[in-house]
Structure formats: C-alpha cells, structure tokens
Amino acid sequence: MYIYPDNLAAKATLWLWELKDLAIIGIGFLIGIFSLVRTGAPLPLALVVAYGFLSIRFDNTSILDFIRYAAAYFFTRQQYFEWRDPT
C-alpha cells in the first residue's frame, strides 16, 4: 500500500520504510545475493538486512535516526560546558 505524503510536505512511505530506503534495500539485496552466489560471502547480504531492520519507521522516527543523533551528540558535535564557582 502506497501512502502519499501529507500536503506534499512529508516524505513518501511504502509500508514501514521511506521510498529512498526501499530503493537502497532493493539494490543492496541484489548486490548481496549476487555476492553470496558468486563468492559465498554472506556479509553484504547481512549488512542489507541490518540496514532494512534499522530503517523501519514508526511515528516518523527510525532506529537508524536515533543512532545518528546519538553519534552526533556524543562524537561529532562540540559540547560546551561552563563551570562556575558555586560561591
């Protein structure tokens, strides 16, 4: 079932994923199956399955978004602390 975005402002979704994520999952799945058949390496297919699980959206938020926000907060954005004497 295709759900069209609200007032053309929201991102288009299909089932539990955004269409961009579905395209990435579909192309990655094809590459993963090809690598599994040709080389016997299951790692690319496992990465695609993990991405598919992490990109599931509920209430317009995914686990992948939370991981990105947490990484930005703890590692990439500067935190500013100002210490003052309590007296």
C-alpha positions as a Markdown table, in Angstrom:
| # | Residue | x | y | z |
|---|---|---|---|---|
| 1 | Met | 0.0 | 0.0 | 0.0 |
| 2 | Tyr | 1.5 | 3.4 | -1.1 |
| 3 | Ile | 0.8 | 6.3 | 1.3 |
| 4 | Tyr | 1.2 | 9.7 | -0.3 |
| 5 | Pro | 2.8 | 12.4 | 1.9 |
| 6 | Asp | 0.6 | 14.8 | 3.9 |
| 7 | Asn | 0.2 | 18.1 | 2.0 |
| 8 | Leu | 3.2 | 17.1 | -0.2 |
| 9 | Ala | 5.5 | 18.1 | 2.7 |
| 10 | Ala | 6.2 | 14.7 | 4.3 |
| 11 | Lys | 8.4 | 12.0 | 2.7 |
| 12 | Ala | 6.7 | 9.3 | 0.7 |
| 13 | Thr | 6.5 | 5.9 | 2.5 |
| 14 | Leu | 5.7 | 2.4 | 1.5 |
| 15 | Trp | 4.7 | 0.0 | 4.3 |
| 16 | Leu | 7.2 | 0.7 | 7.1 |
| 17 | Trp | 10.0 | 2.4 | 5.0 |
| 18 | Glu | 10.6 | 5.6 | 3.1 |
| 19 | Leu | 10.9 | 5.1 | -0.7 |
| 20 | Lys | 14.6 | 6.1 | -0.6 |
| 21 | Asp | 15.3 | 3.3 | 2.0 |
| 22 | Leu | 13.3 | 0.8 | -0.1 |
| 23 | Ala | 15.5 | 1.6 | -3.1 |
| 24 | Ile | 18.7 | 1.2 | -1.1 |
| 25 | Ile | 17.4 | -2.1 | 0.3 |
| 26 | Gly | 16.4 | -3.4 | -3.1 |
| 27 | Ile | 19.6 | -2.6 | -4.8 |
| 28 | Gly | 21.7 | -3.8 | -1.8 |
| 29 | Phe | 19.7 | -7.0 | -1.7 |
| 30 | Leu | 20.5 | -7.7 | -5.4 |
| 31 | Ile | 24.2 | -7.0 | -4.8 |
| 32 | Gly | 24.1 | -9.1 | -1.7 |
| 33 | Ile | 22.5 | -12.1 | -3.4 |
| 34 | Phe | 25.0 | -11.8 | -6.3 |
| 35 | Ser | 28.0 | -11.7 | -3.9 |
| 36 | Leu | 26.5 | -14.7 | -2.0 |
| 37 | Val | 26.1 | -16.8 | -5.1 |
| 38 | Arg | 29.4 | -15.8 | -6.7 |
| 39 | Thr | 31.8 | -15.7 | -3.8 |
| 40 | Gly | 29.8 | -17.3 | -0.9 |
| 41 | Ala | 30.3 | -14.2 | 1.2 |
| 42 | Pro | 27.1 | -13.5 | 3.3 |
| 43 | Leu | 28.4 | -10.2 | 4.8 |
| 44 | Pro | 26.9 | -7.9 | 2.1 |
| 45 | Leu | 23.5 | -9.5 | 2.5 |
| 46 | Ala | 23.7 | -9.4 | 6.3 |
| 47 | Leu | 24.5 | -5.6 | 6.1 |
| 48 | Val | 21.5 | -5.0 | 3.9 |
| 49 | Val | 19.2 | -7.0 | 6.2 |
| 50 | Ala | 20.6 | -5.0 | 9.2 |
| 51 | Tyr | 20.0 | -1.7 | 7.3 |
| 52 | Gly | 16.5 | -2.8 | 6.5 |
| 53 | Phe | 15.8 | -3.5 | 10.1 |
| 54 | Leu | 17.3 | -0.3 | 11.4 |
| 55 | Ser | 15.5 | 1.9 | 8.8 |
| 56 | Ile | 11.9 | 0.7 | 9.8 |
| 57 | Arg | 9.9 | 3.8 | 10.7 |
| 58 | Phe | 7.4 | 4.3 | 13.5 |
| 59 | Asp | 6.0 | 7.7 | 14.3 |
| 60 | Asn | 8.3 | 9.2 | 11.7 |
| 61 | Thr | 11.4 | 8.0 | 13.6 |
| 62 | Ser | 13.7 | 5.0 | 12.9 |
| 63 | Ile | 16.4 | 3.3 | 15.0 |
| 64 | Leu | 18.9 | 4.5 | 12.4 |
| 65 | Asp | 17.9 | 8.1 | 13.0 |
| 66 | Phe | 18.3 | 7.6 | 16.8 |
| 67 | Ile | 21.8 | 6.1 | 16.2 |
| 68 | Arg | 22.8 | 9.1 | 14.0 |
| 69 | Tyr | 21.5 | 11.6 | 16.6 |
| 70 | Ala | 23.4 | 9.8 | 19.4 |
| 71 | Ala | 26.6 | 9.7 | 17.4 |
| 72 | Ala | 26.3 | 13.4 | 16.6 |
| 73 | Tyr | 25.7 | 14.2 | 20.2 |
| 74 | Phe | 28.5 | 12.2 | 21.7 |
| 75 | Phe | 31.2 | 12.2 | 19.0 |
| 76 | Thr | 30.9 | 14.8 | 16.2 |
| 77 | Arg | 29.3 | 17.9 | 17.7 |
| 78 | Gln | 31.2 | 20.0 | 20.2 |
| 79 | Gln | 29.7 | 20.2 | 23.7 |
| 80 | Tyr | 30.1 | 23.4 | 25.6 |
| 81 | Phe | 30.3 | 23.3 | 29.4 |
| 82 | Glu | 30.8 | 26.3 | 31.5 |
| 83 | Trp | 31.9 | 25.7 | 35.1 |
| 84 | Arg | 31.4 | 28.3 | 37.7 |
| 85 | Asp | 32.4 | 28.6 | 41.3 |
| 86 | Pro | 29.2 | 28.0 | 43.5 |
| 87 | Thr | 30.2 | 30.7 | 45.9 |
